[in-house]
């Protein structure tokens, strides 16, 4: 029976990056979604090997079960203080798609502020209602009650107006 290292095609002293790279390559060749003719048992064995070798504690226990000595502890590299760009080969960003033009927001019209009108009417209705309750004015209370349906109509009409204006642009 092959060891997990042999199954992934790496040496027993392989780094985590080498094991991950080997796993990904094998997964591309044997995954049922990518290669429908591949044997699912092969992918299950590859996943099992990855599950053991990707976890440092499980890998150490597996190596001990194989009779391999623990690797000598290595000194951790000191973190560098300088900035380094990320070297990612899987970058989906195409430099040709980037524009050299600075960002310029869309030109605003004074009528764009009218979209906030229903919100302002609703706030005015609530404020007037509380002021009329505190002052005892029935006229202000009546006016605030009239503003509520007007604000409701505004909440319906404002998006319609924006859609009509955007179609005309």
N, C-alpha and C positions, 0 to 999 in steps of 0.2 A: 504494500500500500504506500502510495506517495505521501510525502510530508506536505504540509501547507506551503512550505517554501518551494518545493518542487512543483506543486500544483500551480503556483503563481509564476514560476520561472525566475525566482530570485535566489540570491545566496542567503545563507542563514545570518550573515552579518549586514544585510541590506538595511539602508536607512528607511525611515518612515516614508519619505518622498518616493523612493524607488519602489517600495511595496505598493503605495497608492497608484503610481503610474502603471505598474504591471497589472493591478486589479482593474483599473479603468480600461486598459487596452483589451484585456480578456473579456470584460463585461461588454464591450462594444462588439466583440466577435461572437459571443455566446448568449447574449440576452435575447429572450424570445420576441421582444418587441422589435429588435433590430434585425435579428436573423431568425425568421420563423422556422427554418429547417434545423436549428440548433437543438441539442438535447437538453431538456430542462434539468436533468440530473447534473450535467456539467456546470450549469449556472448555479445550482444549489451548492455544489462542492466549492466553487469559486467564492460564493458568498460566505460559506462557512470558514474558509481560509482567511478571508478578509476580516470577518468578525473576530477571529482570534488574533491575527497579526496586527490589526489596527489599534488594539487596546494594549498599552504597555504592560499592564498587570497580567492580562491573559497570555500575552506573548512570553513574558518571563516564566509563567507557570508551564506553558507549552514547551519552552526550551528546556526547562528542568526535567520535564517528563521524557524528553528525547535524550537526556543525559548530557546536554550541552552546558558548559559552565556559564555563569553570569558574565556578561561583558564587563570589562573594567570601566568604572565610572569615568566619564569624560568631563572635563571642566566646561562649564557653561560659557558660551561666548559672551563677552561684555557687550551690552547694547551700545550701538553707535549713537552719537548725539546728533549727527547730521541727518538731513532729510534725504531719503532715497526714493526714486520713483518706483511704483509698483510694476514689476516686470511680469505681465500677465499675457500669455499667448492667446488666451481665450477671450480677448477683449472684443466686444461686439461693436465698438465705436469705430466708425469709418471716418478718417480725417477728411475725406472728400465731402462728407455731409455737413461739416462744420462751416459756419459762415464767419467771414471776417468782419461783417458789419456789426456795429454795436447794437445792443438791444434798444429798441425805440417803442414805447408803448403806443397803442392805437390812439389816433386823434380823437379827443373827446369833444362832444357837442354840448352846448348848454342844456339841450333837451335830455341828456343822459341823467341829469340830476332829478328829472321828473319821475324816475323809477322809484326814488325814495319817498315820493309824495304820499303813498298810502301808509307807509310806516309813520311818517310825521303826523298824518291825520289821526291815526290810531292813538299815538302818544298824546296828541293834543286833546282827544276826546277823553282819555283816562285822566289827564291832568285837570281838565275843566270840570269833570265830574267830581273829583275829590275837592277841588276848590269850591264848587257850588255847594257841596255837602257841608263844608266847614263854614262857608259864609251864609248859607241858608237861602241862596238865590235860586228860585225856580226857573228863571229865564236861562241862566247858565247851564242848569241841569238839562233843560230841554234841548239847548243847543248842543251839548255834549252827546245827548242821545241821538241827535240827528247826524252827528259826525261819524258815529259808528257804522251805519249802513253805507255812508259815502266812502269811508275807508275800505269797507268790504268790496264795494264795486271797484275801487282803485286797485285792490289786490288782484282782481280778475283782469282788469283792463291794462295794467302796466305791462305784464308779459306779452299780451297781444300786441300792444303798441311797439314793443321792442322787436318782436318778430316781424311786424309789418315794415318797420324802418330798416331792419337788416336785409329784407328782401329787396328793398328799393336801392340799397347802396351799391 
